[in-house]
Structure formats: C-alpha cells, structure tokens
Amino acid sequence: MTSKIEGEVAHIKREIEARGRYIDDQAALIDVLEHEGYDVFEQRKALAKERSDLAVRIARQFRLLEQIANDDPPVHG
C-alpha cells in the first residue's frame, strides 16, 4: 500500500512543480500586461483559480505524506 501512495505522492509532486511554474509565468505575464495598460481582470480571476487548485493538490500531498508516516513503524534508537 505504501508504494502505491509513494507513487501518487511523486506524481502530485511533479504536478505541483509544473503548476507552480505555470502560475509564476502567468503572474509575470499579467504584471506586464497590466503595466502596459491592459484589463487583466479575467486573467487575475483565472490565476486565482489556478492558485486554489494548487492549494488543493498541496493539501492532498500533505494528507498522503501523513498517511505514509502513520503506516511506517516507529524507529527506536
């Protein structure tokens, strides 16, 4: 079970990294467009949704990591 969860964690990690880069790129683009005088309301709204989706994925990753930690037997030194 743990290896399946670890695989899912790895997949989510890659998604989080890719979405994070996308969000950073979009934020930079929006800033440039706004500086040039364009109306960026819709782009900011879409970016807020992307950030929300990213937060959901991060929360999912956290829950999976907790599950892995709870499945592992305690280490005694």
N, CA, C and O atoms as CSV, one atom per row, in Angstrom:
chain,resi,resn,atom,element,x,y,z
A,1,MET,N,N,0.826,-1.201,0.000
A,1,MET,CA,C,0.000,0.000,0.000
A,1,MET,C,C,0.864,1.256,0.000
A,1,MET,O,O,0.558,2.224,-0.696
A,2,THR,N,N,1.941,1.240,0.778
A,2,THR,CA,C,2.784,2.420,0.873
A,2,THR,C,C,3.415,2.770,-0.469
A,2,THR,O,O,3.525,3.950,-0.801
A,3,SER,N,N,3.834,1.766,-1.252
A,3,SER,CA,C,4.469,2.068,-2.533
A,3,SER,C,C,3.478,2.726,-3.493
A,3,SER,O,O,3.859,3.594,-4.278
A,4,LYS,N,N,2.212,2.317,-3.436
A,4,LYS,CA,C,1.190,2.958,-4.267
A,4,LYS,C,C,1.028,4.420,-3.853
A,4,LYS,O,O,0.934,5.307,-4.703
A,5,ILE,N,N,0.996,4.660,-2.563
A,5,ILE,CA,C,0.857,6.019,-2.051
A,5,ILE,C,C,2.094,6.838,-2.414
A,5,ILE,O,O,1.977,8.000,-2.803
A,6,GLU,N,N,3.271,6.241,-2.289
A,6,GLU,CA,C,4.503,6.952,-2.640
A,6,GLU,C,C,4.508,7.329,-4.122
A,6,GLU,O,O,4.983,8.403,-4.490
A,7,GLY,N,N,3.981,6.445,-4.968
A,7,GLY,CA,C,3.868,6.751,-6.387
A,7,GLY,C,C,2.944,7.929,-6.632
A,7,GLY,O,O,3.219,8.788,-7.470
A,8,GLU,N,N,1.843,7.959,-5.893
A,8,GLU,CA,C,0.901,9.072,-6.024
A,8,GLU,C,C,1.522,10.371,-5.523
A,8,GLU,O,O,1.313,11.434,-6.109
A,9,VAL,N,N,2.286,10.281,-4.440
A,9,VAL,CA,C,2.970,11.467,-3.914
A,9,VAL,C,C,3.949,12.010,-4.955
A,9,VAL,O,O,4.022,13.220,-5.173
A,10,ALA,N,N,4.692,11.124,-5.589
A,10,ALA,CA,C,5.650,11.553,-6.612
A,10,ALA,C,C,4.924,12.226,-7.781
A,10,ALA,O,O,5.378,13.245,-8.303
A,11,HIS,N,N,3.799,11.646,-8.180
A,11,HIS,CA,C,3.010,12.223,-9.278
A,11,HIS,C,C,2.491,13.609,-8.904
A,11,HIS,O,O,2.581,14.547,-9.697
A,12,ILE,N,N,1.957,13.730,-7.710
A,12,ILE,CA,C,1.430,15.012,-7.256
A,12,ILE,C,C,2.559,16.029,-7.135
A,12,ILE,O,O,2.377,17.205,-7.450
A,13,LYS,N,N,3.723,15.578,-6.678
A,13,LYS,CA,C,4.874,16.482,-6.560
A,13,LYS,C,C,5.220,17.085,-7.921
A,13,LYS,O,O,5.462,18.286,-8.031
A,14,ARG,N,N,5.240,16.244,-8.951
A,14,ARG,CA,C,5.532,16.752,-10.303
A,14,ARG,C,C,4.449,17.729,-10.769
A,14,ARG,O,O,4.750,18.751,-11.385
A,15,GLU,N,N,3.191,17.407,-10.471
A,15,GLU,CA,C,2.094,18.317,-10.827
A,15,GLU,C,C,2.236,19.657,-10.112
A,15,GLU,O,O,2.045,20.713,-10.716
A,16,ILE,N,N,2.570,19.611,-8.835
A,16,ILE,CA,C,2.718,20.832,-8.043
A,16,ILE,C,C,3.844,21.695,-8.609
A,16,ILE,O,O,3.699,22.911,-8.736
A,17,GLU,N,N,4.959,21.066,-8.947
A,17,GLU,CA,C,6.080,21.811,-9.514
A,17,GLU,C,C,5.700,22.457,-10.839
A,17,GLU,O,O,6.008,23.625,-11.077
A,18,ALA,N,N,5.026,21.691,-11.708
A,18,ALA,CA,C,4.629,22.214,-13.016
A,18,ALA,C,C,3.615,23.346,-12.864
A,18,ALA,O,O,3.729,24.378,-13.525
A,19,ARG,N,N,2.636,23.153,-12.003
A,19,ARG,CA,C,1.620,24.205,-11.801
A,19,ARG,C,C,2.232,25.439,-11.166
A,19,ARG,O,O,1.853,26.564,-11.492
A,20,GLY,N,N,3.174,25.233,-10.265
A,20,GLY,CA,C,3.854,26.372,-9.634
A,20,GLY,C,C,4.590,27.212,-10.666
A,20,GLY,O,O,4.521,28.440,-10.639
A,21,ARG,N,N,5.301,26.543,-11.581
A,21,ARG,CA,C,5.993,27.273,-12.654
A,21,ARG,C,C,4.986,28.007,-13.547
A,21,ARG,O,O,5.195,29.164,-13.910
A,22,TYR,N,N,3.897,27.321,-13.893
A,22,TYR,CA,C,2.867,27.929,-14.734
A,22,TYR,C,C,2.287,29.172,-14.053
A,22,TYR,O,O,2.123,30.211,-14.692
A,23,ILE,N,N,1.983,29.065,-12.778
A,23,ILE,CA,C,1.412,30.185,-12.025
A,23,ILE,C,C,2.398,31.352,-11.991
A,23,ILE,O,O,2.009,32.503,-12.189
A,24,ASP,N,N,3.672,31.056,-11.741
A,24,ASP,CA,C,4.684,32.116,-11.729
A,24,ASP,C,C,4.761,32.813,-13.083
A,24,ASP,O,O,4.830,34.040,-13.158
A,25,ASP,N,N,4.749,32.021,-14.150
A,25,ASP,CA,C,4.806,32.588,-15.502
A,25,ASP,C,C,3.583,33.449,-15.794
A,25,ASP,O,O,3.703,34.546,-16.341
A,26,GLN,N,N,2.404,32.947,-15.425
A,26,GLN,CA,C,1.169,33.696,-15.663
A,26,GLN,C,C,1.153,34.995,-14.860
A,26,GLN,O,O,0.716,36.032,-15.358
A,27,ALA,N,N,1.628,34.934,-13.624
A,27,ALA,CA,C,1.660,36.131,-12.786
A,27,ALA,C,C,2.575,37.185,-13.402
A,27,ALA,O,O,2.243,38.370,-13.413
A,28,ALA,N,N,3.721,36.757,-13.911
A,28,ALA,CA,C,4.646,37.693,-14.554
A,28,ALA,C,C,4.008,38.297,-15.802
A,28,ALA,O,O,4.109,39.502,-16.034
A,29,LEU,N,N,3.356,37.468,-16.596
A,29,LEU,CA,C,2.696,37.950,-17.809
A,29,LEU,C,C,1.595,38.954,-17.467
A,29,LEU,O,O,1.479,39.995,-18.114
A,30,ILE,N,N,0.806,38.648,-16.471
A,30,ILE,CA,C,-0.273,39.544,-16.053
A,30,ILE,C,C,0.298,40.883,-15.597
A,30,ILE,O,O,-0.245,41.939,-15.924
A,31,ASP,N,N,1.391,40.836,-14.843
A,31,ASP,CA,C,2.017,42.079,-14.391
A,31,ASP,C,C,2.453,42.939,-15.569
A,31,ASP,O,O,2.259,44.155,-15.564
A,32,VAL,N,N,3.044,42.305,-16.578
A,32,VAL,CA,C,3.486,43.041,-17.765
A,32,VAL,C,C,2.277,43.634,-18.495
A,32,VAL,O,O,2.280,44.809,-18.863
A,33,LEU,N,N,1.258,42.820,-18.696
A,33,LEU,CA,C,0.060,43.303,-19.388
A,33,LEU,C,C,-0.583,44.462,-18.630
A,33,LEU,O,O,-1.003,45.456,-19.223
A,34,GLU,N,N,-0.650,44.315,-17.321
A,34,GLU,CA,C,-1.248,45.373,-16.504
A,34,GLU,C,C,-0.418,46.656,-16.608
A,34,GLU,O,O,-0.967,47.753,-16.719
A,35,HIS,N,N,0.890,46.509,-16.571
A,35,HIS,CA,C,1.781,47.657,-16.694
A,35,HIS,C,C,1.588,48.365,-18.036
A,35,HIS,O,O,1.709,49.587,-18.132
A,36,GLU,N,N,1.287,47.579,-19.064
A,36,GLU,CA,C,1.056,48.135,-20.404
A,36,GLU,C,C,-0.350,48.716,-20.565
A,36,GLU,O,O,-0.674,49.278,-21.612
A,37,GLY,N,N,-1.177,48.584,-19.540
A,37,GLY,CA,C,-2.486,49.206,-19.566
A,37,GLY,C,C,-3.645,48.300,-19.962
A,37,GLY,O,O,-4.763,48.775,-20.163
A,38,TYR,N,N,-3.392,47.017,-20.072
A,38,TYR,CA,C,-4.463,46.086,-20.443
A,38,TYR,C,C,-5.344,45.761,-19.244
A,38,TYR,O,O,-4.889,45.790,-18.100
A,39,ASP,N,N,-6.588,45.457,-19.511
A,39,ASP,CA,C,-7.521,44.996,-18.484
A,39,ASP,C,C,-7.219,43.521,-18.232
A,39,ASP,O,O,-7.381,42.688,-19.124
A,40,VAL,N,N,-6.788,43.207,-17.038
A,40,VAL,CA,C,-6.365,41.834,-16.724
A,40,VAL,C,C,-7.278,41.179,-15.692
A,40,VAL,O,O,-6.886,40.215,-15.034
A,41,PHE,N,N,-8.493,41.702,-15.553
A,41,PHE,CA,C,-9.410,41.158,-14.556
A,41,PHE,C,C,-9.640,39.661,-14.757
A,41,PHE,O,O,-9.531,38.881,-13.811
A,42,GLU,N,N,-9.956,39.263,-15.977
A,42,GLU,CA,C,-10.239,37.844,-16.244
A,42,GLU,C,C,-8.998,36.976,-16.021
A,42,GLU,O,O,-9.104,35.857,-15.519
A,43,GLN,N,N,-7.834,37.486,-16.391
A,43,GLN,CA,C,-6.600,36.730,-16.187
A,43,GLN,C,C,-6.301,36.562,-14.693
A,43,GLN,O,O,-5.861,35.499,-14.255
A,44,ARG,N,N,-6.544,37.611,-13.928
A,44,ARG,CA,C,-6.327,37.511,-12.469
A,44,ARG,C,C,-7.310,36.517,-11.838
A,44,ARG,O,O,-6.958,35.772,-10.923
A,45,LYS,N,N,-8.529,36.522,-12.340
A,45,LYS,CA,C,-9.535,35.576,-11.844
A,45,LYS,C,C,-9.105,34.136,-12.151
A,45,LYS,O,O,-9.214,33.255,-11.299
A,46,ALA,N,N,-8.622,33.908,-13.360
A,46,ALA,CA,C,-8.148,32.570,-13.737
A,46,ALA,C,C,-6.927,32.177,-12.912
A,46,ALA,O,O,-6.783,31.018,-12.523
A,47,LEU,N,N,-6.050,33.141,-12.647
A,47,LEU,CA,C,-4.865,32.859,-11.842
A,47,LEU,C,C,-5.248,32.492,-10.405
A,47,LEU,O,O,-4.638,31.612,-9.798
A,48,ALA,N,N,-6.247,33.164,-9.877
A,48,ALA,CA,C,-6.723,32.840,-8.524
A,48,ALA,C,C,-7.249,31.410,-8.468
A,48,ALA,O,O,-7.023,30.706,-7.484
A,49,LYS,N,N,-7.947,30.975,-9.512
A,49,LYS,CA,C,-8.429,29.590,-9.566
A,49,LYS,C,C,-7.261,28.616,-9.640
A,49,LYS,O,O,-7.269,27.586,-8.966
A,50,GLU,N,N,-6.263,28.930,-10.447
A,50,GLU,CA,C,-5.071,28.079,-10.536
A,50,GLU,C,C,-4.396,27.943,-9.176
A,50,GLU,O,O,-3.978,26.854,-8.783
A,51,ARG,N,N,-4.296,29.056,-8.470
A,51,ARG,CA,C,-3.675,29.026,-7.132
A,51,ARG,C,C,-4.506,28.185,-6.163
A,51,ARG,O,O,-3.958,27.447,-5.343
A,52,SER,N,N,-5.809,28.300,-6.262
A,52,SER,CA,C,-6.694,27.499,-5.425
A,52,SER,C,C,-6.527,26.004,-5.735
A,52,SER,O,O,-6.444,25.176,-4.828
A,53,ASP,N,N,-6.479,25.682,-7.021
A,53,ASP,CA,C,-6.276,24.289,-7.427
A,53,ASP,C,C,-4.928,23.762,-6.914
A,53,ASP,O,O,-4.817,22.613,-6.486
A,54,LEU,N,N,-3.921,24.618,-6.966
A,54,LEU,CA,C,-2.602,24.226,-6.465
A,54,LEU,C,C,-2.666,23.942,-4.962
A,54,LEU,O,O,-2.073,22.974,-4.485
A,55,ALA,N,N,-3.375,24.773,-4.231
A,55,ALA,CA,C,-3.517,24.568,-2.784
A,55,ALA,C,C,-4.197,23.242,-2.482
A,55,ALA,O,O,-3.836,22.562,-1.521
A,56,VAL,N,N,-5.176,22.872,-3.293
A,56,VAL,CA,C,-5.865,21.591,-3.111
A,56,VAL,C,C,-4.877,20.442,-3.320
A,56,VAL,O,O,-4.882,19.476,-2.557
A,57,ARG,N,N,-4.037,20.542,-4.340
A,57,ARG,CA,C,-3.051,19.487,-4.610
A,57,ARG,C,C,-2.022,19.386,-3.486
A,57,ARG,O,O,-1.623,18.289,-3.096
A,58,ILE,N,N,-1.600,20.535,-2.973
A,58,ILE,CA,C,-0.638,20.536,-1.870
A,58,ILE,C,C,-1.261,19.878,-0.642
A,58,ILE,O,O,-0.599,19.105,0.050
A,59,ALA,N,N,-2.519,20.177,-0.371
A,59,ALA,CA,C,-3.209,19.558,0.766
A,59,ALA,C,C,-3.304,18.047,0.571
A,59,ALA,O,O,-3.120,17.285,1.520
A,60,ARG,N,N,-3.589,17.616,-0.651
A,60,ARG,CA,C,-3.656,16.176,-0.953
A,60,ARG,C,C,-2.295,15.530,-0.721
A,60,ARG,O,O,-2.210,14.450,-0.138
A,61,GLN,N,N,-1.234,16.189,-1.177
A,61,GLN,CA,C,0.109,15.659,-0.971
A,61,GLN,C,C,0.405,15.537,0.531
A,61,GLN,O,O,0.965,14.537,0.979
A,62,PHE,N,N,0.031,16.540,1.284
A,62,PHE,CA,C,0.255,16.522,2.722
A,62,PHE,C,C,-0.473,15.351,3.385
A,62,PHE,O,O,0.091,14.658,4.231
A,63,ARG,N,N,-1.736,15.139,2.992
A,63,ARG,CA,C,-2.505,14.023,3.570
A,63,ARG,C,C,-1.859,12.681,3.228
A,63,ARG,O,O,-1.808,11.781,4.066
A,64,LEU,N,N,-1.372,12.550,2.008
A,64,LEU,CA,C,-0.709,11.306,1.616
A,64,LEU,C,C,0.584,11.097,2.409
A,64,LEU,O,O,0.881,9.980,2.833
A,65,LEU,N,N,1.339,12.159,2.604
A,65,LEU,CA,C,2.568,12.050,3.396
A,65,LEU,C,C,2.263,11.674,4.845
A,65,LEU,O,O,2.989,10.895,5.463
A,66,GLU,N,N,1.191,12.234,5.368
A,66,GLU,CA,C,0.761,11.845,6.724
A,66,GLU,C,C,0.407,10.369,6.774
A,66,GLU,O,O,0.753,9.669,7.725
A,67,GLN,N,N,-0.278,9.907,5.753
A,67,GLN,CA,C,-0.674,8.505,5.687
A,67,GLN,C,C,0.563,7.602,5.644
A,67,GLN,O,O,0.603,6.573,6.318
A,68,ILE,N,N,1.551,7.977,4.870
A,68,ILE,CA,C,2.800,7.206,4.806
A,68,ILE,C,C,3.470,7.193,6.172
A,68,ILE,O,O,3.933,6.148,6.630
A,69,ALA,N,N,3.523,8.350,6.822
A,69,ALA,CA,C,4.160,8.452,8.135
A,69,ALA,C,C,3.429,7.591,9.167
A,69,ALA,O,O,4.062,6.975,10.025
A,70,ASN,N,N,2.121,7.550,9.084
A,70,ASN,CA,C,1.348,6.758,10.038
A,70,ASN,C,C,1.450,5.263,9.769
A,70,ASN,O,O,1.277,4.453,10.680
A,71,ASP,N,N,1.730,4.891,8.515
A,71,ASP,CA,C,1.894,3.477,8.166
A,71,ASP,C,C,3.248,2.920,8.567
A,71,ASP,O,O,3.381,1.720,8.808
A,72,ASP,N,N,4.260,3.787,8.640
A,72,ASP,CA,C,5.605,3.344,8.978
A,72,ASP,C,C,5.693,3.040,10.470
A,72,ASP,O,O,5.185,3.798,11.297
A,73,PRO,N,N,6.344,1.923,10.809
A,73,PRO,CA,C,6.529,1.627,12.234
A,73,PRO,C,C,7.514,2.630,12.847
A,73,PRO,O,O,8.417,3.115,12.166
A,74,PRO,N,N,7.333,2.931,14.124
A,74,PRO,CA,C,8.239,3.882,14.768
A,74,PRO,C,C,9.664,3.330,14.829
A,74,PRO,O,O,9.872,2.125,14.972
A,75,VAL,N,N,10.625,4.222,14.718
A,75,VAL,CA,C,12.046,3.826,14.774
A,75,VAL,C,C,12.532,4.100,16.188
A,75,VAL,O,O,12.393,5.205,16.712
A,76,HIS,N,N,13.107,3.060,16.795
A,76,HIS,CA,C,13.654,3.213,18.142
A,76,HIS,C,C,15.168,3.151,18.064
A,76,HIS,O,O,15.730,2.240,17.457
A,77,GLY,N,N,15.829,4.130,18.685
A,77,GLY,CA,C,17.280,4.216,18.589
A,77,GLY,C,C,17.962,3.566,19.665
A,77,GLY,O,O,19.192,3.564,19.705
